[in-house]
């Protein structure tokens, strides 16, 4: 996948906040020596060392884009990473995608066994809502909708159902899966951050362009993931490549080919990037945020859109 020009703003943002996100995760999780120790060990194993930490960074970005201090959203950011990691632990189980490599290490169930990995995922899921509550009831409800049967879990169900069912494959079906299995949580991360910025209700004028941005970034991200499964190495991905092909998964490249998939991902990234202006303009009208802060948020939003499709892992 060829690189797209980027400002480097998002990489710098991640470098600035990554340590604080990890610290927030450690404060949210029970320590590994707290009973039941083996369960808490498995939870820490799944979370540390982390992967891209994209979703917690999007919480912080959503907070900044809504005119808030990202530091106010750290506990909510940790919640998003807990929920995302639970989904990975469960996805890797033999009853799901049956993977043995995640984030460059053996998957949680390979180290701790299927039952404990399942329970570690359950514990991370429930812990996520404790963390999300720090951003208020609206944020918690947003996360619940994105993670449940109408969002991520529903997308996973249809993803599994599509395996070995080529007669029902269509671009509309793969879009339905991607927008729920991956896109819903990416969009929710941004909206949770906006709620954390406000400490209360956020006007639709801010939420709706942010939601439209997240929807496009989420779909672009998953299409890029489909492409990386074909072009990336295990060292780059931290997981086994060609896994989607082996399972006969319904992916964007399977429907339209690699080149057209890359073009679609870039088009979605461009659409998302264009939404950075109305997002920050709405925040400026709502909270009277100083121009330099909103300029920085606008640049970050644009750079994240590029990152979604130019990354190598």
C-alpha positions in Angstrom: 0.0 0.0 0.0 1.6 3.2 -1.1 2.1 6.0 1.5 0.0 9.1 1.3 1.4 12.5 2.2 0.7 13.4 5.9 1.7 16.1 8.3 2.9 13.8 11.0 0.6 15.5 13.4 -1.2 12.4 14.5 2.1 10.5 15.1 3.2 13.4 17.3 -0.1 13.4 19.1 0.2 9.7 19.8 3.8 10.2 21.0 2.5 12.9 23.4 -0.4 10.9 24.9 0.5 7.2 24.6 2.2 7.1 28.0 -0.7 8.8 29.7 -3.2 6.4 28.1 -1.2 3.4 29.3 -1.1 4.9 32.8 -4.9 5.4 32.7 -5.3 1.8 31.7 -3.1 0.6 34.7 -5.2 2.8 37.0 -8.5 1.4 35.6 -7.4 -2.3 35.7 -7.0 -4.2 39.0 -3.3 -5.1 39.5 -2.1 -8.5 38.3 -1.6 -9.6 42.0 -5.2 -8.9 42.9 -7.4 -12.0 43.4 -8.2 -13.7 41.1 -4.6 -13.2 40.1 -4.7 -15.5 37.0 -7.7 -13.6 35.5 -6.0 -10.2 36.1 -2.7 -11.5 34.6 -4.6 -12.5 31.5 -6.2 -9.0 31.2 -2.9 -7.3 31.6 -1.3 -9.7 29.0 -4.0 -8.8 26.5 -3.6 -5.1 27.0 0.2 -4.7 27.4 2.2 -4.0 25.4 -0.5 -2.4 23.4 -1.1 -2.2 19.7 -1.8 1.0 17.8 -4.0 2.4 20.6 -6.0 4.0 17.8 -9.4 4.0 19.6 -8.2 5.7 22.8 -6.3 8.3 20.7 -9.6 9.0 18.8 -11.3 9.6 22.2 -8.6 12.2 23.0 -8.9 13.7 19.5 -12.7 13.8 19.7 -12.3 15.7 23.0 -9.9 18.2 21.5 -12.0 18.6 18.3 -15.0 19.5 20.6 -12.8 22.2 22.2 -11.9 20.2 25.3 -8.6 19.3 27.0 -7.7 15.7 26.0 -6.5 15.1 29.6 -10.1 15.2 30.7 -10.8 12.1 28.5 -8.0 9.8 29.6 -10.2 7.4 31.6 -12.7 7.2 28.8 -9.9 6.6 26.4 -8.7 3.7 28.5 -12.3 2.4 28.4 -12.3 2.2 24.6 -9.0 0.3 24.6 -10.5 -2.2 27.1 -13.5 -2.8 25.0 -11.5 -3.1 21.8 -9.1 -5.5 23.4 -11.9 -7.7 24.7 -13.2 -7.9 21.1 -9.8 -9.1 19.9 -9.4 -11.7 22.7 -12.8 -13.1 21.8 -12.2 -12.9 18.0 -9.1 -14.9 18.4 -10.8 -17.8 20.2 -11.1 -21.2 18.3 -14.9 -20.8 18.1 -14.4 -17.5 16.2 -11.4 -16.7 14.0 -9.0 -19.2 15.7 -5.9 -17.1 15.6 -2.7 -17.9 17.4 -0.8 -14.6 17.0 -1.9 -11.1 18.1 0.2 -8.0 18.6 3.3 -10.0 17.8 2.7 -12.6 20.6 0.7 -15.7 21.2 -3.0 -14.9 21.6 -4.5 -14.8 25.0 -6.1 -18.2 24.8 -2.8 -19.8 23.7 -1.2 -18.7 26.9 -4.1 -18.8 29.4 -6.5 -21.4 27.8 -9.9 -20.8 26.1 -12.0 -20.5 29.3 -9.8 -17.9 31.0 -9.3 -15.9 27.8 -13.1 -15.8 27.4 -13.5 -14.6 31.0 -10.7 -12.1 30.6 -12.5 -10.6 27.6 -15.8 -10.5 29.6 -14.0 -8.7 32.4 -12.4 -6.1 30.0 -15.8 -5.5 28.5 -17.5 -4.7 31.8 -14.6 -2.7 33.0 -14.9 -0.5 29.9 -18.3 0.8 31.0 -16.8 1.8 34.4 -14.3 3.9 32.5 -16.8 5.3 30.0 -19.0 6.5 32.9 -16.3 9.2 33.6 -17.5 10.9 30.4 -21.1 10.9 31.4 -24.3 9.0 30.7 -24.5 10.0 27.0 -21.0 8.7 26.4 -21.8 5.4 28.1 -24.9 5.0 26.0 -23.1 5.8 22.8 -20.5 3.2 23.6 -23.1 0.6 24.5 -24.9 1.1 21.2 -21.7 0.9 19.2 -20.5 -2.3 21.0 -23.7 -4.3 21.0 -26.0 -6.2 18.7 -26.7 -3.1 16.5 -22.9 -2.4 16.2 -19.7 -4.4 16.7 -21.3 -7.6 17.9 -23.9 -7.6 15.2 -21.2 -7.0 12.6 -19.2 -9.9 14.0 -22.2 -12.2 13.7 -22.7 -11.3 10.1 -18.9 -11.6 9.4 -19.0 -15.2 10.7 -22.2 -16.0 8.8 -20.6 -14.8 5.5 -17.8 -17.3 5.7 -18.4 -20.0 3.1 -21.5 -18.3 1.8 -20.3 -16.9 -1.5 -23.8 -16.9 -3.1 -24.8 -14.1 -0.8 -21.7 -12.0 -1.1 -22.2 -8.4 -2.2 -20.5 -5.1 -1.7 -23.6 -3.9 0.2 -23.1 -6.9 2.6 -19.5 -6.2 3.2 -20.2 -2.5 3.8 -22.9 -3.5 6.3 -20.4 -5.7 8.2 -17.5 -3.2 8.1 -19.5 -0.3 9.3 -20.7 -2.3 12.4 -17.8 -4.6 13.2 -15.1 -1.9 12.9 -16.6 1.5 12.1 -19.1 1.7 14.9 -16.4 1.6 17.6 -14.2 4.1 15.8 -17.1 6.5 15.5 -18.1 5.9 19.1 -14.5 6.7 20.3 -14.7 10.2 18.7 -18.2 10.8 20.2 -17.2 9.6 23.7 -14.4 12.1 23.5 -16.7 14.9 22.6 -19.0 14.1 25.5 -15.9 14.0 27.8 -15.0 17.5 26.6 -18.5 18.9 27.4 -19.2 17.1 30.7 -22.8 17.0 29.5 -24.9 17.3 26.4 -23.2 18.0 23.1 -25.2 19.8 20.4 -26.1 17.9 17.2 -24.2 20.5 15.2 -21.0 19.1 16.7 -21.9 15.4 16.9 -23.3 14.9 13.4 -20.2 16.0 11.4 -18.0 14.1 13.9 -20.2 11.0 13.4 -20.0 11.4 9.6 -16.2 11.8 9.8 -15.9 8.7 12.0 -18.1 6.6 9.7 -15.8 7.3 6.8 -12.6 6.8 8.7 -13.9 3.6 10.1 -14.8 2.1 6.7 -11.6 3.3 5.2 -9.6 1.8 8.1 -11.3 -1.7 7.6 -10.9 -1.6 3.8 -7.2 -0.9 4.4 -7.1 -3.7 6.9 -8.5 -6.1 4.2 -5.8 -4.9 1.9 -3.0 -5.3 4.5 -4.1 -8.9 5.1 -3.0 -9.5 1.5 0.1 -7.4 1.3 1.5 -7.2 4.9 3.9 -9.5 6.7 3.5 -11.1 10.1 6.2 -8.7 11.4 4.3 -5.7 10.2 0.9 -6.8 11.2 1.6 -8.5 14.5 -0.7 -11.3 13.4 -0.8 -13.9 10.6 -1.3 -12.5 7.1 -3.8 -14.1 4.6 -6.0 -15.1 7.5 -9.1 -13.6 5.8 -8.3 -15.6 2.7 -7.8 -18.8 4.7 -11.2 -18.4 6.4 -13.0 -17.4 3.2 -14.0 -14.1 4.7 -16.1 -11.5 2.9 -13.7 -8.6 2.3 -13.6 -5.5 0.1 -10.7 -6.9 -2.1 -12.5 -10.2 -2.5 -15.4 -8.2 -4.1 -13.6 -5.6 -6.2 -9.9 -6.4 -6.1 -6.9 -4.8 -4.4 -6.4 -1.7 -6.6 -10.1 -0.7 -6.5 -10.2 -1.3 -2.7 -7.2 1.0 -2.2 -8.9 3.7 -4.4 -12.1 3.4 -2.3 -10.2 3.7 0.9 -8.4 6.8 -0.3 -11.7 8.4 -1.5 -13.2 7.8 1.9 -10.2 9.3 3.6 -10.5 12.4 1.4 -14.2 12.8 2.3 -13.4 12.4 6.0 -10.6 15.0 5.7 -12.9 17.5 4.2 -15.2 17.2 7.3 -12.5 18.5 9.6 -13.5 22.1 8.8 -17.2 21.8 9.7 -16.4 19.8 12.8 -14.0 22.4 14.2 -16.2 25.3 13.0 -19.2 23.8 14.9 -17.0 23.5 18.0 -15.9 27.1 17.7 -19.5 28.3 17.5 -20.5 26.2 20.5 -17.6 26.7 23.0 -15.7 29.8 21.6 -12.5 27.8 21.5 -9.3 29.8 20.7 -8.4 29.5 17.0 -4.9 27.9 17.6 -6.5 25.0 19.4 -9.0 24.4 16.7 -6.4 24.7 14.0 -4.4 21.9 15.7 -7.6 19.7 16.0 -8.4 20.3 12.3 -4.9 19.2 11.3 -5.1 16.1 13.5 -8.5 15.1 12.0 -7.1 15.4 8.5 -3.9 13.5 9.4 -5.9 10.6 11.0 -7.9 10.2 7.8 -4.6 9.8 5.9 -3.2 7.4 8.5 -6.2 5.2 8.3 -5.2 4.2 4.7 -1.5 4.7 4.6 -0.5 2.6 7.7 1.4 -0.6 7.4 -0.1 -2.3 10.5 
